[in-house]
């Protein structure tokens, strides 16, 4: 299925079937103009301004090998960085360093000593979000030059005899070690306490945005700190060290609201809209919806919010939750349940003001205008076994889901996709002569 209306932003779209090593660059007609064959599987990749790809490489049969790597147009590896335990998201910073989302393993004894409720943790350990900035020092080496860990910014009111004890409601800048959404607690992996799944960097503010999915929030932290300041509560442009500067989406997480105040539901792909694009400086988030048994929000949306930024900090009125009260722009389907991607997925603001949306669960990319009109749509025609045949329904595969539930998912799922303008520096010098469209098929 291909839709390409005149209002669509003309460019080139980079995508791959989630967890495969082949990435495709297509034009708006769905014709392949380039492909990359990587050595290992990846969730997704970013096209850099120098024409190379930045990708997260992982093979399930080669665990614990995970890395972020840069490859040239022919798929040759230029460098490989294996600092930390990279997962889910990564980006190249203006200074040439790589910023990656990582995990820190904390043994059960340390978690209990930090004030955790034993009922909320796994028997042996817990993972804490860890952001790493690494400088590339060689083809197979890199070194950490800056890092931030959620573990350094905890608060708990469960055990007054343990570390981090305090009044959670009085410290929105800290992370409640025992916060759990009670209605879905039985479905969460007790090791994966926060499940961070996305980051972005704002060079003008020198700040990092992090998306803690199991908190149903978005967080912002200060990157202008030293490594020591990032582990504390003072220093940097904000004067607050590595404490949270801003959080939005679920004020229950810091005792500033109820379930009725929750606005984000298991979200993905936070993006500061880049300079020069409509909404520049605003935050764009793929708001997945609630996939667990109660289905309080059984539909997805893409939400744009205007953060209450005040210099290097964010306004917060006493005894209130962080604003705004609601998004400045939201996309949902005319019948909301028709657009529902309960996991993965993402969105990108395009230069003409339209928004490219990746419905990753259903393997579909589509572009909408500010008024919500769909002007471009493309169904991923590839699976782990290559292109699908035209006319065939999308096959399903079985997946063991949270809580031991078995579900069936389409074989053409995507994690994320990006559209690049024809004058994007990373496309210069690349032969963009269209080939044949990758085989298309009809959706079931």
N, C-alpha and C positions, 0 to 999 in steps of 0.2 A: 504494500500500500504506500503510495507516494502522493503527497499534496504539495504544490508549490505555487502559491498565489503571488501576485505582483508586490504585495506589501511585505513579503518576507525579506529578511536581510540576506543579501547575496554574499556568500562566503563558502568556507570549506570546513566540514565537520569531522572531527576526530573521534573515533569510538572503537570499542572492541567488545566482544562477548566477554562478560565477567569471567576472569580466571583463565583466559586463553592468551597465547603469546603473539597472536596476529592482530595488528591494529590497522584500521582502514581510515583513509582520508578521502571523503567524497565531496562532490559539488552539490549544489541545490537540486540537481536533477537526479541525484542518487548514483551518479557515475563515479567509479573509483578513479582517483588521480594519483594515489600513492598508497603503498602499504609497507609496514614494517613487520619483519619476522624476528621476534625476540627469542633469546635463548631459553628464557623461562617465562612462566605464566605471570600475568599481572592483573590487578583489579582495573586499572586505568592508567593513562599517561597524559602528560602535559607537553605541548609543543613549545619549546623555548624560542626566544628571539634569535638565537644563533642557528636555528634550524634543526637542532638535536631534540631528542625526546628525553624526558625525565620520567622514569617508571619505577614502580615498586615491584621487585622480583621476589617470587616465593614459589616453592614447589612443596606440596604437601608430603611427598615421599622423600624430601631432603631436609626436613625440619631438623634443627632449628634455624636453617639457613634462610635468612630474610635480608634483603638489602634494598637501598635506593640507588639506582644507577642511571647514568647518562649514556645514551647510545646515539650514534650518528645516523644519517639517512639510510645507510645500508645495514643498520642493525648492529654495527660493531660497538662493543663496549668501550667507552672512553675512561670511565672510572666506576668504582663500586664502593659504596659506603655501608658498613655493617654496624655502625654504632647503635647501642641500645637494642631495643626489640621493636623495629619499625613495623607499623601496621596502618592501614586505612588511608593515611593522607601524608602529603609531603609537598614541598615547593622549593623553588630556587629563589634566593633572596637577592636584592639588588647588589650586595657586596660579593656575590658569587658563592656564598655558603649555601648549604642545603638545610632547610628546616623540616624536621620530621616528627611525626607523632609516634611515641614509643610507649613502652610499658615498664613499670618497675614491679618486681616481685617482692612481696612482703610476707615473711613467715607468720604463721598464726600467733605465735607468742608475741611478736612485735605489734600485731594488730590488736590483740587483747590489751597489751600495755598502753596502746594509744587511746583506749577508752571505747573500743567497739563492743557492741552487744553481740555475744557469741552466737545468738540465734541468726544473725545476719551475715555470717561469714562462712566460707568453706572450712572444712576440717583442717586443711593443711596450709592455706595461704590466701592472699588477696592481691589483686593487681591494682596499682595506682597509675593514673595518667602521668606521662613524663614527656615533656617537649624538649627536643635536642636540636641545637644549632651546631653543625659540624663543618669544619673547613676541610676541603679535599687536599690531601697531601701527596697523593700518588694514585696510580691506576687501581690499586686495591687497598688504599688506606685513607683514613680520615681521622680527624681529632675533634673532640668536643671543645667548643670555645664558649658556649653558653648553654644553660639548661634551666628548666623549671619543673618542679614536681608538685603535684597536688598534695603529696604527703607532708609537705612543709607548711601547709596552710589549713590545718584541721581545727575543728571545734566539736565538742560533744557534751551532752548533758545527761548521759546515761550513768556514768560512774564517777562520783566526785573524788574518788580516791585514785583515779588514773590521770594520765596526761591529757592536756587539751581541754580540761573541763571549763565550761563557761555557759553563758546564756546565749543560745543560738540566735534568738530573735534580735539580740543587740549587736550581732556581728555578721552582717550580710557579706562582709569581705572575706569571710572564712567558709570552709566547706564542712558541712555536718557529716561526720564519719558514719552516723547511723541513719541517715536519711534513706528511706525506702518508700516507694509508692505502695501503700498497703494493699491496694486492690490488685496489684500484679506481682507482689513480692514473691509468691510461690513459683512464678514463672522465670525469675531472673537467675542467671548463673551467679552463685554467691561469690565466686572468685572475681567476676567482672563487675566490680562495684559501681563504676561510673560508665563504662563503655564509651569513651571518647571516640568520635569517628570522623572529625573534620577540623581543619585549622585554616586560618588565613592570616596574612600579614599586611599591615597598613604602614607603609614607609613614612607617610606624612606625620602620623601620630607615633610611630615606632612602637606599635602595640600589636599583640597577637590575639586572635579570636579562636576560641576553642569551643567545640560542641560536645557537651557531656550528655549523651543520649538518654541514659537511664535517669537523669535528673530532669529531662525534658526542658533544658535551658540552653542558653548561649552565654558564654563567659568571655570577658576581655581582661587581659593582663598586660603589664608594662614590660616591654622588651629593652628599655633603655637602662635597665639595671645591670650591675655586675652580677657574676654568678653568686657571690655571697649575698648580695642584696635580694636577688630573686628567691632566695631561701628564707628571707625574713620579711619584715613588715615596714621597712623604711628604705628610702633611697629611690633613685630613678626620677624621671620627669614628674611622675605623679606624687612622689614622696611616700608611696605606700609599698615599696618593694615589690614582692611577688604576690601580695594579696589580690583578691579579685577587685578590679576597678568597676566592673559592671556585670550584671547578670539579668537575664530577662527570659520570660516564658513560663515560669512556674514558681510563683512566690511562696508556695508551700515549702520549697527547699530551704528557705531561711525564715520560716514561720511568719510570713507577712501576708498570707492569704489562705484561701481555701481551694478546694477542687474547682469551684466555680470560677476562680480567677486564672486557672491554667489556660495558656494560649498556645503553647508548643506541646506536641505529642510525638515523642520518639523521633526527633528531626535529624536531618542530614545536611551536609554541604553548605556551611556558612560562607557568605561572600560579602566583603566590602565592595560595593559597586565602584569600579575604577573611575578615576578622573576622566572627564570628557564624555561620560555616558549619562543619560538621564537618570537622576537619582544618585549621582556621585556622592560617595560618603555614607549613603544609607546601607543598611544590612539586608541581604537577601537570604532567605532560608527555605529549604524544602521541608515542609511541615507534614510528616508522613501520615499521621493519624495513629490511632490506638489499635495495635494488632492483637492484643491479648483478650482474654475471654469476655470482658465486659463490653468491649467495643463502644466506649463512650463517644468516640469520634471516628466513625467508620468511613472516612473519606480523607483525601489529601488536599493540601493547598500549597501555594507558593506565596510567602509573606514577605513584604518589604517594610522595614521599620526605620524610623528616624531616631537614632540613639540620642539621649540628652547629654551630649558631650559638652564639657565646659573646660576648655583648655586641655590639660592632660588628664582630667578626671571627668566624672559623670554625676549629674545632679541627682540627689536623693533627698526627698522631703522626710522629715522625722516621722517615724511610725507609719511609713508608707512603703509600697513596693516600688522598684525601679519602673520608670515609664519607658515607652509611651503606653497610654491606656489601650491602644489598639494599633494594628499596622496601618501604614499610610496607603498601602495597596495590597490587594490579595487576589490571587487567581484561584478559583474553584470551577469545576464543571457546572453547567446549567443545572443538571441533576447531580448534586455533589458526589454521590456514591459511584458515578460513572468514572471518576478519576480517583483511584485508590491504589497507592503503592505503599504498603505498610512497612517496607524496609528498603535499604539502599537508596538510589535515586538522587537527583540534584537539579540545580537551575543556574542559569547564567544570564545576566543582563547584557543585551547586545547594543552596539553603538547607535542603532536607530530607535532605541527605546523599547523594542520588543524583548521578550524573554524566552530563551531556549530552555525547555523543560525535558528532563530525562526521567521518564516513567520506567525506572530500571526493572521493576518487578515484571512488567508486561512487555519489556523489550521494545519500547516505543519512544521516539523522540518527536517532540512537537514544539512549534513556536507560536506564541500568542502576542497579540498587540496589547497596548495598555488597556484597551476596552474589552479584552478577553477573547477576541476573535482568533481562531486557529488559522494561520496562514501558511504553515509548513508542517508536514508530518511525514515521518519515515519509520518504518518498522524494521528493526534489526533482522536481516535475513541470514544471520550466521549462528552456528551452534559450535559446541566443542569439536564436532566432527566436520566442520566446514559449512559452506552455504547450503541452505535448504532449497528444496525444489519448489518452483512456482506452482501455486494451486493447492499445495498441501497445507493442512492446518498445522499450527505450531505444536510440535510434540511436547509432551510433559515428562518430567523426570521426578522420581520420588526423592524426598529430602527428610532426614530426621530433624525435627524442629525442637524448639525449647520445650522442656517438660516431657520429652519422650514422644511427642506427637509427630506422626508422619504426615507430610503434606506433599502435594504435587505442584511443581513450578514449571513455567515455560523454559525451554532449553536456550532461549535467546536473550536471557537477562543481561542487563548492562549495569555497571556501577555508576558511571558518570560519563559525560561527553562534553566536548567544547567546540564552539564555532569560532573560526578565525577569519578576519577580513582579508580581502585580496591583497591589501598593501601591508599585511602583517610582516615584520622583518623576517620571521622564521620561515616564510614561504618563498622569499626571494631566492632566485636561482634554482628552485625546484621545478622540474618539468610537471606542469599541471594539465597536460593534455588529457582530456577525459578518455577513459576506456569504457568498456561496457558496464552497465549497472551490475552490481552484485545481484544475484538472483533474488527476485522479490516473490512474495507469496501472499495469499489472502489470510487475514487474521481469522481465527475460528469464531 
